Amino acid sequence: MTVIFLQKYVLKLMKKQMTRLGWKKEGDYLTRRLQSLLISVAVSYGDVNTVKEATDRFNQWMQNTDNIDPELQGRIFDAGIMYGSEKEWTFVKSQYLTVLVPSKRSQLMKALAKSRDDSLLSRFGDVSFTLTDIIKDSTSEFSTPFDLEEVQQFFKEHDAGPGTRAVQIASENIQMNIQWLEQNGQTVQHWLQRNSE
């Protein structure tokens, strides 16, 4: 009962920002990221209006795969799978297997795991994932020198075999994350403080 109360409370707090940002394709980078985050939480918590809008957009995307806001496509994919059926899951799987853009493939892969249907989740393992996909997807989570050292140490002790180049790319991505945070971390923190009131 407390979880439901907490979800309703969080949605109530988010309502003002959701109303202000909505689904518009405008604003700077951080505003669009905030918009995406709010939609993600609202979909996860089952906000009726947000789920309806996201699933409507998912269904439009199924009719025309070019018709989707790239900034929100991951949230839309998630909603389509979370509140969809085998039809939607199969469509996303077929897109995952044919799409060539790595960032979109990653979003499709993550969405497939959001199904609430156990039989579909059991088939999730049948989807072919490459070591490069897995490493590239996971490096966005690593952003400290300690993370970099830990990854490099792990692969010194464990041979990556044909995945050696993917490990090198992952290390480079972590280094870029560290540099980005060093250069932009304060700016983002100040922006969040100013815009969270």
N, C-alpha and C positions, 0 to 999 in steps of 0.2 A: 504494500500500500504506500509506503514512503517513497518508493522509486517512482510510482505514477505521480504522486504529489510533486516530487522534485522535477520530473519532466514537464509537468504543467507549469510550474513556477519558472523554469528556464525559458519555456516558450513564451510565457507572458512577458518576461524581461526582454526577449528578443523582438517582440512584436513591433516596437517603435522603429528599430533599425530595419526590420524586414519590410515594413511599410515604406520607409524612406528609400531603400535600395531596390526592392522588388526584383524584377527580372530584367531590368533595363541593361542595355549594352553600353554603358557609359561610366565614366569615372577613371581615376588613375589606377595604377597597378594594385596598390594596397586596398583601395575601395573595392575593386573587383574580387580580390582575395577574401575580404571580409564578407562580401555578398555570397561567394561560394561556400564559405564556412557556415554562414547562417543557414543557407539552403540545406547543406549537408546535415546539420544538427536537426533542423525542422523535419527533414525527411526521415532521419533515424528515429526521431521521437513520434513520428506519425501525425504531424500537423496536417489536418485534412486538406486545407487549401493548398499548401505547398506540395503535398503528395499528388493532388489532382493535377496541378500545373506541371509538375515534373513528369508524371506518367503521360499526360497529354503530349508533352514535348517529345517524350520517348517514342510514342506511337507515331508522331509526325516524322521523327528520324527514321523509324523503320520503313516508312513510305519513301523517304528521300534522304539517304545517308549524308548528303551534303548540307542538309538543313538542320544545323545545330550550332549553338554558340560554343566555340572552342573553350572559352573560359569556364563554362558550366557543364560541359559534356560529361565529365566524370560523375557529377552529382545526378545528372539525368540518367546516365547508365545505371547508377546504383539504384535509383528509384524504380526504373523499369524492371530490374531483376528482383528487388525486394518485394515489390507489390505485383509482380507479373506471374506468369505461369511457365510451363515448359516451352511454349512457343517463343516467348521473349528470350529465355535462356539460350535456346538453340540458335536464335538469330544472333545474339551477342557472341556466342561461341564461333559461329561461322564468320562473323566480322573479325574476331580476334585472329582466326587462322588465315585471313586474307589481307588484312590491313598492313601496310608497310611502314607507317609512321610509328616509331618506337613509343612516343608518349601516349598516343591513342591506344596502342596495343596494351600498354601497361594499365591504362584506365579500364579497358575492356576486361583484362585479366582480373583486376581487383573487383570489378562489378560481378563477375561470375561467382565469386566467393560470397557474395551478399545474399544469395538465395536463401529463402526460409524453408525450402523443400529439401528434405534429407536425401531423397532419391537423386535429385539434381546435383547436390553437393557430392554424393558418392561418385558421380561421373566427372566431377571437376578434375580429379586426378588423371583422367584420360586425356585431358587437353595437353598438348605438347608444349612444354616450357623449356627454353634453352637456358643454359647457365648465364649467358649474357643478359637475358631478360631479368632473371632473378637478381643478379648482382646490380645491374643498372637501377632496378626498382628499389633495392634496399639502400643504395648509397645516399639517397636523398635524406635518410634518417641520420646519417653520420655527419657530424659537423665540428668535431673538436680534434685537436692534435692527438689526444688519447685514443679516440676512435681510429684515427689513421694508423697509429702505432699498433693498435690491437689487430687490425685487419692485416697489416703487413707482417706482423709476427705470426699470425695464424697461418698465412700462406708460405712463410719460411719453413714451418713445421709440417705442412700438408701440401703435397704436390698438386697443382691445379691441372696438370697435364695439358690437354688442348685448350683449356680455359685460361691459360696464362695471360693472354692478351686481354681477356675480360677483366682479370684481376688488376692488371696495369691500368685499364680504363677506370675501374672502380676507385683505385687509389688516386688517380688524377681528379675524379669527380669529388672525392672527399676533400682534397686539397683546395679545389675551387669553392666548395661549401665553406671551408674554414676562412678563406680569403674574403668571400662575400660577407660572412657574418662580421669579420673584423672591420670591413669597410662600411657596412650598412646596418649593423645591429643596433647601434644607438639611435639612428634615424627612425628605424621601424618601431623601436620601443617608445620614442617620443611621440610618434604618430598615433600609436595605439593608446597612449595615455591621453592625448588631446581628443581623440575621437571615441573614447569609450564612456564619455559622460552622458 
